[in-house]
Every structure is written in structure tokens, then in C-alpha cells.
Amino acid sequence: MKKIICLFLFATALQANARKIVVGSTAAIIEAGIQAKPGDTLLIQKGIYNNCKLLISAKGTAIQPIVFMAQMPGSVHF
């Protein structure tokens, strides 16, 4: 039982530091990817992102990935 409680507290502590970062331009996506910490989620605003070259070097982990996702499902197009 102690292991379960410790694991829950550890997971809760990890989530407490996670941030949701809203981005709305190619430059903002790249900058947020650079600044992102493990556990962060980057929410990309609705739009069509034409002629962009994204090179992201974010450093998440298996336990705390860095997630890039549309703020509204189906609303982001590259």
C-alpha cells in the first residue's frame, strides 16, 4: 500500500509542474518547443501553417513526454 501512495504522490508532483502552452505561429511553436519541459503540452491554435519548416528539439521523457496537439481537434493543418 505504501508503494501505491508513493507512486501516486510522485505522479501528482510531476503533473503539478506540467504547463499548457498556447502557440499560434510557426515561430511560437519553435520557441515553445525549445523552452518546453518534460510533461508540458503545447496547444497549437486553429490555423493553416503553410511553407513552414519545423525542427523541434524538445526533450521529454517516456514518463513525461512533451505533447504537441491542436487546441481544437482537426483545426490545425501543416
C-alpha positions as CSV (number, residue, x, y, z in Angstrom):
1,M,0.0,0.0,0.0
2,K,2.9,2.4,0.8
3,K,4.3,1.9,-2.7
4,I,0.9,2.9,-4.3
5,I,0.7,6.0,-2.2
6,C,4.3,7.0,-3.0
7,L,3.7,6.4,-6.7
8,F,0.5,8.5,-6.7
9,L,2.3,11.3,-4.9
10,F,5.2,11.2,-7.3
11,A,2.9,11.2,-10.3
12,T,0.9,14.1,-8.8
13,A,4.1,16.1,-8.2
14,L,5.2,15.5,-11.8
15,Q,1.8,16.8,-13.1
16,A,1.9,19.9,-10.9
17,N,4.9,21.2,-12.8
18,A,3.4,20.5,-16.2
19,R,2.3,23.5,-18.2
20,K,-0.1,24.1,-21.1
21,I,1.4,26.5,-23.6
22,V,-0.8,28.0,-26.3
23,V,1.0,28.9,-29.5
24,G,-0.3,30.5,-32.7
25,S,2.6,30.9,-35.2
26,T,5.4,28.8,-36.6
27,A,7.9,30.9,-34.6
28,A,6.0,30.5,-31.4
29,I,5.8,26.7,-31.9
30,I,9.6,26.5,-32.4
31,E,10.3,28.7,-29.4
32,A,7.9,26.9,-27.2
33,G,9.5,23.6,-28.3
34,I,12.8,24.9,-27.2
35,Q,11.5,26.2,-23.8
36,A,9.3,23.1,-23.1
37,K,10.0,21.0,-20.1
38,P,9.1,17.3,-19.7
39,G,5.3,17.0,-19.1
40,D,4.4,20.2,-20.9
41,T,1.6,20.3,-23.6
42,L,1.9,22.7,-26.5
43,L,-1.6,23.6,-27.8
44,I,-1.4,24.9,-31.3
45,Q,-4.1,27.4,-32.2
46,K,-6.5,26.9,-35.1
47,G,-5.0,27.7,-38.5
48,I,-3.2,26.7,-41.7
49,Y,0.5,26.7,-41.3
50,N,1.9,27.0,-44.9
51,N,5.5,26.8,-46.0
52,C,6.9,26.1,-42.6
53,K,9.8,24.0,-41.6
54,L,9.6,22.9,-38.0
55,L,12.7,21.5,-36.4
56,I,11.9,20.7,-32.8
57,S,14.4,19.5,-30.3
58,A,12.2,19.2,-27.3
59,K,13.5,16.8,-24.6
60,G,10.6,15.0,-23.0
61,T,10.8,11.6,-21.3
62,A,8.9,8.3,-21.5
63,I,7.1,9.2,-18.3
64,Q,6.7,12.9,-19.1
65,P,6.5,13.4,-22.8
66,I,6.2,16.8,-24.4
67,V,3.0,16.8,-26.3
68,F,2.2,18.9,-29.4
69,M,-1.5,19.0,-30.2
70,A,-4.2,21.1,-31.8
71,Q,-6.1,23.3,-29.3
72,M,-9.2,22.2,-31.1
73,P,-9.1,18.7,-32.8
74,G,-9.0,18.9,-36.6
75,S,-8.3,22.6,-36.7
76,V,-4.6,22.7,-37.4
77,H,-3.1,22.0,-40.8
78,F,0.5,21.9,-41.9
